[in-house]
Amino acid sequence: MIRKISLTVTSLLSLAAVTGFAADKTYTFGVVAKSNNNPVFQAAKTGAEDEAAKLSKEKGVTVKIDWRTPNEEDPQKQADALEQLVNAGASGIAVSCSDANKLTDAIDKAVDNGVPVVCFDSDAPKSKRLADFGTDDIDCGKKVMSELAKVMDDKGVVAILAGNQNAPNLQKRVEGVREEAKNHPNIKIIDAYYHKETPQDAAAKVEQVMQAHPEITGWAMIGGWPLFTDNALKFPPGSVKVVAVDALPAQLGYLKSGHVQVLLAQQVYEWGTKSVDMLYDKVAENKNPPSTFVKGELIPVTKENVDEYAENWKKWLPKK
C-alpha cells in the first residue's frame, strides 16, 4: 500500500513537471514609460504585453505586465511608480527615464530591495540599473546624415533641427551628424537649430531658418517634431531633402507626399519586448544581458515601404 502511494505521488510529480502545473510561477514586471499619450510608448506597452503572453506560453509560467505610466511626462510620478511597484512585490521593473537624475535614486532603491531594473529609450547611466535598451545616439546622428547625403546626391547645404539644447541624447545626435558630414566634403552644414519640442515650435523654426537661408537643400532632423502637425514643411515636395528620426503615424504622410525622403524608425515595439525578455532572463534564469547597453537598430522607412510599415501601427496602438 505504501509502495502504491509512493508510486502515485511520483507519477503526479512527473506529470506536473511535464505540464508545468506544480511548477507554475507568476512574474509581474512593472513598466514605467514617459507618457501614456505618446504612440511610441503605446507601442512599447503592446510589445511588453505580447512578450509576456509569449513567455507565459513557452515557459509554462504566468508573466504579467503592471503598466504604471503617467499620462504626461512627470519624473516625480515615475519615481513614485517605482516605489509603488517595489511595495507591490514586482518581480522587475522597466523604465524610460524622463529625468535620469531624478530617477536614479528610485532605481537604486528598487535594486537595493532586490528588484532588478532595466531602462529603455532613455537611460539612467549612473544608476544601478541592469541594462539599457535603446538607440545609440551618436550612431543615430551619423545615420541621419548618411541617409541625407544619399538623397542629396552627396552635395548641398544642410541645416540640423536639434530640439532641446540641454538634452544629452540630442547633443550626441548632433555630434553624430557633424561627424558623418566630414565624410561628405561637398555638403556644408550651416548650423544646428534648437527649439521647444512641440510640433508648432519646431515647424516655426524650420520656416524661420528657411526664410533666413533659402540656399538650404537638406534638413537633418534628429527628431521628428515638426512632422507631428499638418502642413509643417512649406517648401515644394522634393525641393529640399529631409531625413528625420522616428516613423509615427502622423509622420508617414510626409513620406507619401514627397516632403520627406527617409524616416529612421526606432524599435519602439521592441522597447517593450526586449525589456521584458531581459527582466525574465534575470529573475527566472539568473542570466544577465550581454552588455549594459543593448543597441536597437534604426529601421529606414521610405515611400517604397511606408504602407508596409504603417501596418505595424494597426497592431501596436489600442483599438479605438
C-alpha positions as CSV (number, residue, x, y, z in Angstrom):
1,M,0.0,0.0,0.0
2,I,2.8,2.4,0.9
3,R,4.6,1.5,-2.3
4,K,1.4,2.2,-4.3
5,I,1.0,5.7,-2.7
6,S,4.7,6.4,-3.3
7,L,4.4,5.5,-7.0
8,T,1.2,7.6,-7.3
9,V,2.9,10.7,-5.8
10,T,5.9,10.1,-8.1
11,S,3.6,9.8,-11.1
12,L,1.8,13.1,-10.1
13,L,5.1,14.9,-9.7
14,S,6.3,13.7,-13.1
15,L,3.0,14.7,-14.7
16,A,3.3,18.1,-13.0
17,A,6.8,18.6,-14.3
18,V,5.7,17.8,-17.9
19,T,2.6,20.0,-17.7
20,G,4.1,22.8,-15.6
21,F,1.1,22.6,-13.2
22,A,3.0,22.4,-10.0
23,A,5.9,24.5,-11.2
24,D,3.7,27.3,-12.3
25,K,5.1,30.7,-11.1
26,T,3.9,34.2,-11.5
27,Y,6.2,37.1,-12.5
28,T,4.9,40.6,-12.5
29,F,7.0,43.2,-14.4
30,G,6.2,46.9,-13.9
31,V,6.6,49.1,-16.9
32,V,7.0,52.9,-16.4
33,A,7.2,54.8,-19.7
34,K,7.5,58.6,-20.1
35,S,3.9,59.4,-21.1
36,N,0.8,57.3,-21.7
37,N,-0.4,59.5,-24.5
38,N,2.6,59.1,-26.7
39,P,2.2,56.5,-29.5
40,V,5.8,55.2,-29.2
41,F,5.0,54.2,-25.6
42,Q,1.7,52.7,-26.5
43,A,3.7,50.5,-28.9
44,A,6.1,49.6,-26.1
45,K,3.2,48.6,-23.9
46,T,1.8,46.4,-26.6
47,G,5.3,44.9,-27.1
48,A,5.6,44.2,-23.3
49,E,2.2,42.6,-23.1
50,D,2.8,40.5,-26.2
51,E,6.1,39.2,-24.9
52,A,4.5,38.5,-21.5
53,A,1.9,36.3,-23.2
54,K,4.6,34.6,-25.3
55,L,6.8,33.8,-22.3
56,S,3.8,32.5,-20.3
57,K,3.0,30.1,-23.1
58,E,6.6,29.0,-23.8
59,K,7.9,28.7,-20.3
60,G,4.8,27.3,-18.5
61,V,4.7,30.3,-16.1
62,T,2.5,33.4,-15.7
63,V,4.0,36.7,-16.8
64,K,2.0,39.8,-16.1
65,I,2.6,43.5,-17.0
66,D,1.8,46.2,-14.5
67,W,1.7,49.4,-16.6
68,R,2.4,52.5,-14.3
69,T,3.0,55.3,-16.8
70,P,1.9,58.9,-16.1
71,N,-0.5,60.5,-18.7
72,E,2.0,63.3,-19.2
73,E,5.8,63.4,-18.6
74,D,6.5,63.7,-14.9
75,P,9.7,62.3,-13.4
76,Q,8.4,62.5,-9.9
77,K,5.3,60.4,-10.8
78,Q,7.7,57.9,-12.4
79,A,9.8,57.8,-9.2
80,D,6.6,57.3,-7.2
81,A,5.6,54.5,-9.5
82,L,8.9,52.7,-9.0
83,E,8.4,52.8,-5.2
84,Q,4.8,51.6,-5.5
85,L,5.9,48.7,-7.7
86,V,8.5,47.6,-5.2
87,N,6.0,47.8,-2.4
88,A,3.5,45.8,-4.5
89,G,6.1,43.0,-4.9
90,A,7.0,43.4,-8.6
91,S,9.5,40.9,-9.9
92,G,11.3,43.5,-12.0
93,I,10.8,47.0,-13.5
94,A,11.4,48.6,-16.9
95,V,11.6,52.4,-17.1
96,S,12.1,55.1,-19.7
97,C,13.5,58.0,-17.7
98,S,12.1,61.5,-18.2
99,D,14.9,62.8,-16.0
100,A,17.8,60.5,-15.2
101,N,18.9,62.5,-12.2
102,K,15.5,62.3,-10.5
103,L,15.1,58.6,-11.4
104,T,18.5,57.4,-10.3
105,D,17.7,57.3,-6.6
106,A,14.4,55.5,-7.2
107,I,16.1,52.9,-9.4
108,D,18.8,52.3,-6.8
109,K,16.3,51.9,-4.0
110,A,14.4,49.3,-6.1
111,V,17.6,47.4,-6.9
112,D,18.7,47.5,-3.2
113,N,15.3,46.0,-2.4
114,G,16.1,43.1,-4.7
115,V,14.0,44.3,-7.7
116,P,16.1,44.4,-10.9
117,V,15.5,47.4,-13.2
118,V,16.2,47.9,-16.9
119,C,15.9,51.1,-18.8
120,F,14.6,51.5,-22.4
121,D,14.6,54.5,-24.7
122,S,16.0,56.9,-22.1
123,D,18.7,55.7,-19.7
124,A,19.9,56.5,-16.2
125,P,23.5,55.5,-16.7
126,K,24.7,56.4,-13.2
127,S,22.1,54.2,-11.6
128,K,22.3,50.5,-10.6
129,R,20.0,49.5,-13.5
130,L,20.9,46.2,-15.1
131,A,21.0,47.4,-18.7
132,D,19.6,49.9,-21.2
133,F,17.9,49.0,-24.5
134,G,17.7,51.8,-27.0
135,T,19.2,53.9,-29.7
136,D,22.9,54.7,-29.9
137,D,22.6,58.4,-30.3
138,I,25.9,59.2,-32.0
139,D,25.2,56.4,-34.4
140,C,21.7,57.8,-34.9
141,G,23.1,61.2,-35.9
142,K,25.5,59.5,-38.3
143,K,22.8,57.5,-39.9
144,V,20.6,60.6,-40.4
145,M,23.5,62.4,-42.2
146,S,24.4,59.3,-44.2
147,E,20.9,58.8,-45.5
148,L,20.5,62.6,-46.2
149,A,23.8,62.6,-48.2
150,K,22.4,59.8,-50.4
151,V,19.2,61.6,-51.3
152,M,21.1,64.9,-51.8
153,D,23.5,63.2,-54.3
154,D,26.3,64.0,-51.8
155,K,26.2,67.8,-52.3
156,G,24.3,70.8,-51.0
157,V,23.6,72.9,-47.9
158,V,22.3,71.3,-44.7
159,A,20.6,72.5,-41.5
160,I,20.2,70.4,-38.4
161,L,16.9,70.5,-36.5
162,A,18.0,69.7,-33.0
163,G,15.3,70.1,-30.3
164,N,16.2,70.8,-26.7
165,Q,19.7,72.2,-26.5
166,N,20.2,70.7,-23.0
167,A,19.2,67.1,-23.8
168,P,22.3,64.9,-23.7
169,N,20.9,62.4,-26.2
170,L,20.1,65.1,-28.7
171,Q,23.6,66.6,-28.2
172,K,25.1,63.3,-29.1
173,R,22.9,63.0,-32.2
174,V,24.1,66.5,-33.4
175,E,27.6,65.3,-32.8
176,G,27.0,62.2,-34.9
177,V,25.6,64.4,-37.8
178,R,28.6,66.6,-37.8
179,E,31.0,63.7,-37.5
180,E,29.4,61.9,-40.5
181,A,29.3,65.2,-42.5
182,K,33.2,65.1,-42.5
183,N,32.9,62.2,-44.9
184,H,30.9,64.4,-47.4
185,P,33.1,67.3,-48.4
186,N,30.6,68.7,-50.9
187,I,27.9,69.1,-48.2
188,K,28.1,72.2,-46.0
189,I,26.3,72.3,-42.6
190,I,25.1,75.8,-41.7
191,D,24.3,75.2,-38.1
192,A,22.2,73.2,-35.6
193,Y,18.9,74.9,-34.7
194,Y,17.3,74.4,-31.3
195,H,13.7,74.9,-30.2
196,K,11.0,73.8,-27.8
197,E,10.0,70.2,-28.6
198,T,6.4,70.9,-29.7
199,P,5.2,70.4,-33.3
200,Q,4.3,74.1,-33.6
201,D,7.6,75.4,-32.3
202,A,9.6,73.0,-34.5
203,A,7.7,73.9,-37.6
204,A,8.1,77.6,-36.9
205,K,11.8,77.1,-36.5
206,V,12.1,75.3,-39.9
207,E,10.1,78.1,-41.6
208,Q,12.2,80.8,-39.9
209,V,15.5,79.2,-40.9
210,M,14.4,78.6,-44.5
211,Q,13.5,82.3,-44.8
212,A,16.9,83.3,-43.5
213,H,18.8,80.7,-45.5
214,P,16.9,79.9,-48.8
215,E,20.1,78.2,-50.0
216,I,19.3,75.2,-47.7
217,T,18.8,72.0,-49.7
218,G,18.6,69.5,-46.9
219,W,17.4,69.1,-43.3
220,A,18.9,66.6,-40.9
221,M,16.1,66.3,-38.3
222,I,17.4,64.4,-35.3
223,G,13.8,64.2,-34.0
224,G,10.6,64.3,-36.0
225,W,8.9,67.1,-34.1
226,P,7.5,69.3,-36.9
227,L,6.1,66.2,-38.7
228,F,3.6,65.7,-35.9
229,T,1.5,68.5,-37.3
230,D,0.0,69.1,-40.8
231,N,1.5,71.4,-43.4
232,A,4.7,71.9,-41.4
233,L,7.0,72.0,-44.4
234,K,6.2,74.9,-46.6
235,F,8.6,74.1,-49.5
236,P,7.5,72.1,-52.6
237,P,7.9,68.3,-52.2
238,G,11.4,67.2,-53.1
239,S,12.9,70.7,-53.5
240,V,14.5,70.3,-50.1
241,K,15.5,66.8,-48.9
242,V,14.6,65.7,-45.4
243,V,15.7,62.8,-43.2
244,A,14.1,62.6,-39.8
245,V,14.1,60.3,-36.8
246,D,11.0,58.2,-35.8
247,A,8.2,57.0,-38.0
248,L,5.0,57.6,-36.1
249,P,1.6,57.5,-37.9
250,A,1.4,61.3,-38.1
251,Q,4.8,61.4,-39.8
252,L,4.1,58.9,-42.5
253,G,2.1,61.2,-44.7
254,Y,5.2,63.3,-45.3
255,L,6.8,60.3,-46.9
256,K,3.8,59.8,-49.2
257,S,3.7,63.5,-50.2
258,G,7.4,63.5,-51.0
259,H,8.3,66.2,-48.5
260,V,10.4,63.7,-46.5
261,Q,12.7,61.1,-48.2
262,V,13.6,58.8,-45.2
263,L,12.3,58.3,-41.7
264,L,14.5,56.3,-39.3
265,A,12.2,54.3,-37.1
266,Q,13.3,53.5,-33.5
267,Q,12.4,50.0,-32.3
268,V,9.5,51.2,-30.2
269,Y,7.6,47.9,-30.0
270,E,10.9,46.2,-29.0
271,W,11.3,48.7,-26.1
272,G,8.6,46.5,-24.6
273,T,9.6,43.1,-25.8
274,K,13.4,43.4,-25.1
275,S,12.8,44.9,-21.6
276,V,10.5,42.0,-20.6
277,D,13.0,39.5,-22.0
278,M,15.9,41.0,-20.1
279,L,13.9,41.0,-16.8
280,Y,12.6,37.5,-17.3
281,D,16.1,36.2,-18.0
282,K,17.4,37.8,-14.9
283,V,14.7,36.8,-12.4
284,A,13.8,33.4,-13.8
285,E,17.1,32.1,-15.2
286,N,19.7,34.4,-13.5
287,K,21.0,35.5,-16.9
288,N,22.5,39.0,-17.4
289,P,22.2,40.8,-20.7
290,P,25.2,40.5,-23.0
291,S,26.2,44.1,-22.1
292,T,24.8,47.1,-20.1
293,F,23.8,48.7,-23.4
294,V,21.7,46.7,-25.8
295,K,21.5,48.6,-29.1
296,G,18.3,48.9,-31.1
297,E,18.9,49.3,-34.8
298,L,17.2,52.1,-36.7
299,I,14.8,50.9,-39.5
300,P,14.7,53.1,-42.7
301,V,11.2,53.8,-43.8
302,T,10.8,55.3,-47.3
303,K,8.0,56.0,-49.8
304,E,8.5,52.4,-51.1
305,N,7.9,50.6,-47.8
306,V,5.7,53.2,-45.9
307,D,2.5,51.3,-46.4
308,E,4.0,48.1,-45.2
309,Y,5.5,49.8,-42.1
310,A,2.1,51.6,-41.4
311,E,0.5,48.1,-40.8
312,N,2.6,47.8,-37.6
313,W,0.8,50.7,-36.0
314,K,-2.6,49.0,-36.6
315,K,-1.2,46.2,-34.3
316,W,0.7,48.4,-31.8
317,L,-1.9,51.0,-31.0
318,P,-5.0,50.4,-28.8
319,K,-8.2,49.8,-30.9
320,K,-10.5,52.8,-30.7
